[in-house]
Amino acid sequence: MSQAEKIDVSGDGGVLKEILREGRGTERPIIGCTVFLHYTGKLLDGTVFDTTIGRYPFEFDLGKDQVIKAFDVAVVTMKVTEKCLLTCAPEYAYGATGSPPIIAPNTTLLFELEMLGWKGEDISPNGDESIERFILERSDRKRSPVAGALVKVNLIGKYKGKTFEQRDVEFEFGEGCDCGVIEGVEIALEKMSVGETSKLKIRSKYAFGNKGNEDFNIPPNSKVEYIVKLIDCAKGIEEWKLTEQEKLEHAALYKIKGTKYFSKQSYVLALKMYKKCADFISDVDNDESKKLKIAANSNIALCYQKTNDHFEGKQACIEALKLDPLNIKALYRRGQCNLATNEFTEALEDFRKVMELEPTNKAAMNQIKICKQRIKEENDKEKQIYANMFKKLSAADKEPTPSTEPDVLTKCGEWTDEDAKREVDLAFERDNNIVMI
């Protein structure tokens, strides 16, 4: 094939591309993608010095200087299933040093590539590929959103190729769900720069979850795509510059916001605000900050209760009780969390403590009754287990041909049903140190 039939993909003649097999579709990988391909490297005389054929595909992050320059330059032009041949000048291969002993300095090389596929940059919090980013338009601006900063974005949401929303929206970063911005978009925005446009592939847990979205005709547990442009964002609060009084003022505002969202039953957003309240004053130690921290943690527990995460709710109560061991709200809510997780004895202790501090607390009184009933039910279950166990032991002790004389049975050490029942009661009380409630 002549030089004219080759494509100069580097712009300076350093990397010439010859298509051996056309690829499918129109999409091509972009910088930041992880690409998968097979390659065969040859010297100009045809000598093969390396190949992945017969081995695992070669994988690398595009545009991150993980490979020779020719790969980064050429692979962005390839479609899936495409095969091509690259002629690579030394400066796009191994340069003046070469790769001894096989590749001499300043050697022009040939590479045959086969594009197998690619995936986006994984920006999900747990690294489970639940949010993939493909940067469509880069920006050299350095500003990115931080909590509390006003952001302006353009959103195009798609499900199975069909657009379900397209709009410009402004909101305080961290509070996007109040205006219908899904969590996956906010997570991505934190990594974007002003002026950047990215395509996002977002799995359901960071999109519309197991409920879907009826207004957009999106079924439960559906993966969606968004094209997001970060138009602008204000400069965020520089917490390290704030005085203690300014931190307290900001924390109080987050507490107010949390209460506003809680009243709207936006529990996830309320939880964010209460956590931000506590975080803002984590290093402030005075009476005012102590009151705010106790209130914030108590409300965090309430949010977790509303979302049925009782373990985390209990931990938040513990944080509040570290600051005020006699806080009635924190004790009561910890009792509720213990009750929800079947820690009945611990729950009973919490509600009794509430009654000591506030003898007229009818809610705690009712919860005590529930705890006693649950404990009784658990005890009855355990006693039945003991009863079954002793019955089996009694049956195992019986002789094949039992005597008809009761005295002989007793002398042989066998148990009657009455003996087994009495032993159950004694063993249960002994093992559990039962104190009648």
Salt bridges, closest charged atoms under 4 A:
GLU27 OE2 - LYS199 NZ 3.53
ASP50 OD1 - ARG55 NH1 3.62
GLU82 OE2 - LYS17 NZ 2.79
GLU114 OE2 - ARG21 NH2 3.15
GLU121 OE1 - ARG133 NH2 3.02
ASP128 OD2 - LYS205 NZ 2.63
GLU129 OE2 - LYS119 NZ 2.71
GLU132 OE2 - LYS223 NZ 3.84
GLU137 OE1 - LYS229 NZ 3.99
GLU165 OE1 - ARG167 NE 2.69
GLU172 OE1 - LYS257 NZ 2.61
GLU175 OE2 - LYS257 NZ 2.76
ASP178 OD1 - LYS264 NZ 2.91
GLU186 OE2 - LYS272 NZ 3.99
GLU196 OE2 - ARG133 NH1 3.05
GLU238 OE1 - LYS235 NZ 3.77
GLU238 OE1 - LYS241 NZ 3.08
GLU239 OE2 - LYS276 NZ 3.32
ASP283 OD2 - LYS247 NZ 2.87
GLU319 OE2 - LYS322 NZ 3.06
ASP350 OD1 - ARG334 NH2 2.78
GLU356 OE1 - LYS353 NZ 3.65
GLU378 OE2 - LYS381 NZ 3.92
ASP380 OD2 - LYS376 NZ 3.02
ASP419 OD1 - ARG422 NH2 2.74
ASP425 OD1 - LYS383 NZ 3.55
ASP425 OD2 - LYS421 NZ 3.56
